[in-house]
Amino acid sequence: MDKVEMIVLYKNDFIRLFWLTGLSFLIAMIWTPLLTNFLYKYKLGKRIRVDKNTPIYSKLHAHKSGTPTMGGTLVWVTTAVLTIIFNLERSATWLPLFALIGAGIIGGIDDLLNIYGIGARGGGMRFREKFLLYAAIAAVGAWWFYEKLGWNSIHVPGFGDYVLGGWYIPLFIIALVWAAFASNEADGLDGLAGGIFASSYGAYAIICLTQGKISLALFCGTIMGALLAFLWFNIQPARFFMGDTGSMALGITLGVIAFLTNSIVVFPIITLIFTIEGLSFLIQRFWKIVFKRKLFLSSPIHHHLEAIGWPEQKIVMRFWVIGAVSAVAGLAIALFGRGL
């Protein structure tokens, strides 16, 4: 293939990507009022519990109690419908679509339990219950990659491929569960998780294009379009929150895409804010167990910054900047590490 043919091919691929991204944004914007009216009509609002273990968080976010949650439904339902109609391909989009819908449904159930005060600590699933459910989704993906696709190695940019054999399966499961829970930790301020997801999916869309995985790139673009529509209504003051049905689903799906592009090594860099948020939560738990006191005033880290006086908008905007820079840095490492 000469340079002219490559330029024409990439041009057509970019046109398809922009077209489907734009369509996703438009469709999501059109049906957002329907979703919003439904959420408000049936009072599907988030409950901010008064918890002695999280007094700072409860005080800082008391005014948000009652704001509808489950807004992430906008993203994964829009993506699922458009993918099924325009971009359903067994080798590219079946597995991430399964992860998106499966995790979205589990997250939606958890959100409903929280709304109606059913379950642990006044509402929602226990951590171990959620862990097992998302691990089950990850295990299906791990089995598919290892047994059906024959994948058992990871690519380290600049060094090459390393065969893991059977260790590929636990790595896959751990990485996907981490992706789900770490991204969920970032879903605590208006617009924060949505903005980081948008930059992360954008980076992976480019990685997919450079690898010739066009359908997967279109899938990333579809999610990006719906995310931008979601952000239009989620920027402070949020019309609705993403909820577990959005953050967990989008996190675990992004992990699947990272494995499909064999770029899981740069995943923590591209999603640096999620990495920081997840680690800050784990460090806080470790500190409380070992030293019997808190390291941060509140966790994850964005709540600590709130507690010391940072305005919510400042935290979100600065995290967006860090997220955009880290996404570009991770993208560059992924591309140059393959000699592109």
MIVO-53408 format. One line per field, with one value per residue (C-alpha): residue in one letter; x, y, z. Coordinates in steps of 0.1 Angstrom, whole numbers, plus 5000, padded with zeros to 4 digits. Each point is the difference from the previous one (the first is absolute). Example, Ala and Ser with C-alpha at 12.3 -4.5 7.8 and 13.67 -1.06 7.14 Angstrom:
BEGIN
r = [A / S] .
east = [5123 / 5014] .
north = [4955 / 5034] .
up = [5078 / 4993] .
//
This chain:
BEGIN
r = [M / D / K / V / E / M / I / V / L / Y / K / N / D / F / I / R / L / F / W / L / T / G / L / S / F / L / I / A / M / I / W / T / P / L / L / T / N / F / L / Y / K / Y / K / L / G / K / R / I / R / V / D / K / N / T / P / I / Y / S / K / L / H / A / H / K / S / G / T / P / T / M / G / G / T / L / V / W / V / T / T / A / V / L / T / I / I / F / N / L / E / R / S / A / T / W / L / P / L / F / A / L / I / G / A / G / I / I / G / G / I / D / D / L / L / N / I / Y / G / I / G / A / R / G / G / G / M / R / F / R / E / K / F / L / L / Y / A / A / I / A / A / V / G / A / W / W / F / Y / E / K / L / G / W / N / S / I / H / V / P / G / F / G / D / Y / V / L / G / G / W / Y / I / P / L / F / I / I / A / L / V / W / A / A / F / A / S / N / E / A / D / G / L / D / G / L / A / G / G / I / F / A / S / S / Y / G / A / Y / A / I / I / C / L / T / Q / G / K / I / S / L / A / L / F / C / G / T / I / M / G / A / L / L / A / F / L / W / F / N / I / Q / P / A / R / F / F / M / G / D / T / G / S / M / A / L / G / I / T / L / G / V / I / A / F / L / T / N / S / I / V / V / F / P / I / I / T / L / I / F / T / I / E / G / L / S / F / L / I / Q / R / F / W / K / I / V / F / K / R / K / L / F / L / S / S / P / I / H / H / H / L / E / A / I / G / W / P / E / Q / K / I / V / M / R / F / W / V / I / G / A / V / S / A / V / A / G / L / A / I / A / L / F / G / R / G / L] .
east = [5000 / 5015 / 4998 / 4971 / 4979 / 5009 / 4989 / 4967 / 4994 / 5008 / 4978 / 4970 / 5006 / 5001 / 4968 / 4982 / 5014 / 4988 / 4966 / 4992 / 5014 / 4978 / 4969 / 5005 / 5002 / 4969 / 4980 / 5010 / 4992 / 4965 / 4990 / 5016 / 4968 / 4980 / 5025 / 5002 / 4962 / 4998 / 5027 / 4983 / 4965 / 5008 / 5023 / 5030 / 5023 / 5033 / 5000 / 5028 / 5001 / 5010 / 5028 / 5022 / 5028 / 4998 / 4989 / 5020 / 4985 / 4965 / 5003 / 5016 / 4974 / 4968 / 4986 / 5003 / 4976 / 4971 / 5017 / 4991 / 5026 / 5003 / 5008 / 5027 / 4971 / 5000 / 5035 / 4999 / 4964 / 5008 / 5033 / 4983 / 4972 / 5023 / 5025 / 4974 / 4986 / 5032 / 5031 / 4993 / 5031 / 5008 / 5038 / 4999 / 4970 / 4982 / 5022 / 5001 / 4963 / 4993 / 5022 / 4983 / 4964 / 5008 / 5018 / 4974 / 4971 / 5019 / 5008 / 4964 / 4987 / 5025 / 4989 / 4963 / 5009 / 5017 / 4970 / 4975 / 5023 / 5003 / 5031 / 5032 / 5005 / 4966 / 5001 / 5019 / 5020 / 5028 / 5035 / 5006 / 4967 / 5010 / 5035 / 4988 / 4975 / 5025 / 5027 / 4975 / 4997 / 5038 / 5004 / 4978 / 5022 / 5032 / 4987 / 4990 / 5034 / 5020 / 4980 / 4982 / 5025 / 5031 / 5015 / 5025 / 5025 / 5002 / 5018 / 5024 / 5007 / 5036 / 5008 / 4976 / 4977 / 5002 / 4983 / 4981 / 4984 / 4973 / 5009 / 4982 / 4967 / 5005 / 5016 / 4970 / 4976 / 5019 / 5005 / 4963 / 4988 / 5025 / 4988 / 4964 / 5006 / 5027 / 4978 / 4971 / 5020 / 5004 / 4963 / 4995 / 5000 / 4978 / 5016 / 5032 / 4997 / 4982 / 5029 / 5027 / 4981 / 4996 / 5038 / 5008 / 4976 / 5014 / 5035 / 4990 / 4980 / 5032 / 5019 / 4973 / 5003 / 5037 / 4997 / 4973 / 4973 / 4975 / 4968 / 5016 / 5009 / 4964 / 4989 / 5022 / 4987 / 4964 / 5007 / 5018 / 4970 / 4976 / 5024 / 5002 / 4962 / 5000 / 5026 / 4977 / 4976 / 5024 / 5022 / 4994 / 4973 / 4993 / 4966 / 5007 / 5029 / 5017 / 4994 / 5015 / 4981 / 5023 / 5033 / 5004 / 4989 / 5022 / 5030 / 4998 / 4993 / 5030 / 5021 / 4987 / 5010 / 5034 / 5005 / 4985 / 5027 / 5027 / 5007 / 4991 / 5035 / 4992 / 4965 / 5010 / 5017 / 4971 / 4976 / 5024 / 4972 / 4982 / 5032 / 5006 / 4965 / 5000 / 5034 / 4990 / 4970 / 5021 / 5027 / 4973 / 4987 / 5035 / 5008 / 4968 / 5006 / 5037 / 5003 / 4964 / 4996 / 4995 / 5027 / 4976 / 4972 / 4977 / 5006 / 5003 / 5024 / 4975 / 4980 / 5032 / 5005 / 4964 / 5006 / 5030 / 4980 / 5005 / 4968 / 4984 / 5004 / 5037 / 5006 / 4980 / 5017 / 5035 / 4993 / 4988 / 5032 / 5021 / 4978 / 5004 / 5038 / 5003 / 4978 / 5022 / 5031 / 4987 / 4990 / 5034 / 5017 / 4976 / 5007 / 5037 / 5005 / 4989 / 5022 / 4972] .
north = [5000 / 5033 / 5033 / 5014 / 4969 / 5001 / 5037 / 4993 / 4970 / 5020 / 5029 / 4976 / 4985 / 5034 / 5010 / 4969 / 5007 / 5036 / 4990 / 4974 / 5021 / 5029 / 4978 / 4986 / 5035 / 5011 / 4969 / 5003 / 5037 / 4993 / 4974 / 5016 / 5020 / 4967 / 4983 / 5031 / 5003 / 4963 / 5002 / 5031 / 4986 / 4968 / 5018 / 4978 / 5023 / 4992 / 4996 / 5018 / 4979 / 5016 / 4976 / 5003 / 4985 / 5026 / 5032 / 5024 / 4985 / 5000 / 5037 / 5012 / 4982 / 5002 / 5026 / 4975 / 4975 / 4993 / 5008 / 4972 / 4973 / 4974 / 5026 / 4976 / 4981 / 5028 / 4989 / 4963 / 4997 / 5024 / 4982 / 4966 / 5010 / 5017 / 4972 / 4973 / 5019 / 5013 / 4984 / 4965 / 4978 / 4967 / 5005 / 5036 / 5012 / 4970 / 4996 / 5038 / 5003 / 4970 / 5016 / 5033 / 4987 / 4974 / 5024 / 5027 / 4977 / 4990 / 5036 / 5010 / 4974 / 5013 / 5036 / 4990 / 4982 / 5032 / 5022 / 4978 / 4994 / 4963 / 4981 / 5007 / 5032 / 5013 / 4993 / 4982 / 4969 / 4990 / 5004 / 4963 / 4995 / 5026 / 4986 / 4965 / 5012 / 5022 / 4973 / 4976 / 5023 / 5003 / 4963 / 4994 / 5025 / 4983 / 4966 / 5014 / 5017 / 4970 / 4971 / 5015 / 5026 / 4982 / 5031 / 4994 / 5029 / 5037 / 5027 / 5022 / 5032 / 5002 / 4964 / 4977 / 4972 / 4979 / 4966 / 4995 / 4966 / 4992 / 5031 / 5020 / 4990 / 5014 / 5031 / 5006 / 4996 / 5022 / 5027 / 5002 / 5000 / 5027 / 5020 / 4998 / 5009 / 5026 / 5019 / 4997 / 5018 / 5030 / 5003 / 5024 / 5035 / 5015 / 4993 / 4984 / 4964 / 5009 / 5023 / 4975 / 4972 / 5022 / 5007 / 4963 / 4987 / 5026 / 4987 / 4964 / 5009 / 5013 / 4968 / 4979 / 5020 / 4996 / 4962 / 4998 / 4990 / 5023 / 4985 / 5003 / 5036 / 5007 / 4984 / 5024 / 5029 / 4990 / 5000 / 5034 / 5016 / 4988 / 5011 / 5035 / 5002 / 4986 / 5027 / 5027 / 4992 / 4988 / 5031 / 5018 / 5003 / 4965 / 4992 / 4964 / 4978 / 4972 / 4974 / 4965 / 4991 / 5024 / 5001 / 4962 / 4992 / 5025 / 4991 / 4962 / 5006 / 5022 / 4972 / 4976 / 5024 / 5003 / 4963 / 4998 / 5025 / 4983 / 5033 / 4992 / 5010 / 5037 / 4998 / 5014 / 5030 / 5007 / 4998 / 5016 / 5018 / 4967 / 4985 / 5028 / 4999 / 4962 / 5000 / 5028 / 4979 / 4969 / 5020 / 5015 / 4965 / 4987 / 5030 / 4995 / 4963 / 5002 / 5033 / 5004 / 5034 / 5018 / 5012 / 5022 / 5021 / 4981 / 4976 / 4997 / 5029 / 5024 / 4999 / 5008 / 5031 / 5010 / 4997 / 5023 / 5027 / 4994 / 5010 / 4971 / 5017 / 5005 / 4963 / 4988 / 5024 / 4992 / 4963 / 5004 / 5017 / 4972 / 4974 / 5015 / 5003 / 4964 / 4987 / 5016 / 4988 / 4964 / 5002 / 5012 / 4972 / 4974 / 5012 / 5008 / 4967 / 4982 / 5020 / 5021] .
up = [5000 / 4989 / 5020 / 4979 / 5007 / 5037 / 5002 / 4983 / 5023 / 5032 / 4987 / 4995 / 5034 / 5017 / 4981 / 5013 / 5035 / 5001 / 4984 / 5026 / 5029 / 4989 / 4995 / 5035 / 5015 / 4981 / 5010 / 5036 / 5001 / 4985 / 5026 / 5030 / 5009 / 5000 / 5023 / 5023 / 5002 / 5009 / 5027 / 5016 / 4996 / 5019 / 5024 / 4992 / 5020 / 5016 / 5037 / 5019 / 5032 / 5033 / 5009 / 5030 / 4980 / 4973 / 5018 / 4977 / 4968 / 5015 / 5009 / 4968 / 4978 / 5020 / 4976 / 4971 / 5017 / 4978 / 4967 / 4976 / 4994 / 4973 / 4974 / 4987 / 4984 / 4974 / 4989 / 4999 / 4986 / 4972 / 4992 / 5001 / 4976 / 4975 / 5001 / 4994 / 4971 / 4983 / 5015 / 5013 / 4991 / 5017 / 4999 / 5013 / 5018 / 5015 / 5031 / 5009 / 4994 / 5023 / 5027 / 4996 / 5002 / 5026 / 5024 / 4992 / 5011 / 5032 / 5008 / 4993 / 5025 / 5026 / 4994 / 5005 / 5033 / 5011 / 4991 / 5019 / 5029 / 4995 / 5008 / 5019 / 5021 / 4990 / 4964 / 4972 / 4996 / 5023 / 4987 / 4997 / 4981 / 4975 / 4998 / 4992 / 4974 / 4981 / 5004 / 4983 / 4970 / 4999 / 5002 / 4970 / 4981 / 5012 / 4989 / 4966 / 4994 / 5012 / 4986 / 4970 / 4988 / 5011 / 5017 / 5028 / 4997 / 5006 / 4981 / 5019 / 4980 / 4988 / 5012 / 4981 / 5009 / 5031 / 5002 / 5033 / 4993 / 5025 / 5021 / 4973 / 5015 / 5035 / 4986 / 4978 / 5029 / 5024 / 4974 / 4990 / 5036 / 5008 / 4970 / 5012 / 5036 / 4994 / 4975 / 5024 / 5027 / 4977 / 4996 / 5030 / 4985 / 4973 / 4966 / 5013 / 4989 / 4968 / 4989 / 5008 / 4982 / 4969 / 4997 / 5008 / 4974 / 4975 / 5005 / 4995 / 4969 / 4984 / 5012 / 4983 / 4968 / 4998 / 5005 / 4973 / 5025 / 4984 / 5015 / 5035 / 4993 / 4989 / 5033 / 5019 / 4980 / 5007 / 5037 / 4997 / 4983 / 5026 / 5028 / 4986 / 5001 / 5035 / 5011 / 4986 / 5028 / 5026 / 5003 / 5033 / 5011 / 4987 / 4986 / 5008 / 5012 / 4981 / 5026 / 5002 / 4968 / 4982 / 5017 / 5006 / 4965 / 4983 / 5021 / 4994 / 4963 / 4996 / 5016 / 4974 / 4972 / 5015 / 4997 / 4965 / 4989 / 5021 / 5018 / 5036 / 5011 / 4992 / 5014 / 5034 / 4982 / 4976 / 5030 / 5025 / 5019 / 5005 / 5012 / 5025 / 5013 / 5004 / 5017 / 5024 / 5011 / 5006 / 5018 / 5023 / 5008 / 5007 / 5022 / 5021 / 5004 / 5008 / 5018 / 5013 / 4985 / 4967 / 4977 / 4980 / 5015 / 4976 / 4971 / 4971 / 4995 / 4985 / 5032 / 5020 / 4977 / 5006 / 5038 / 4999 / 4982 / 4963 / 4980 / 4982 / 4966 / 5006 / 5008 / 4970 / 4975 / 5013 / 5000 / 4964 / 4990 / 5017 / 4983 / 4966 / 5003 / 5014 / 4972 / 4973 / 5019 / 5001 / 4964 / 4990 / 5019 / 4985 / 4964 / 5002 / 5020 / 4969 / 4977 / 4985] .
//
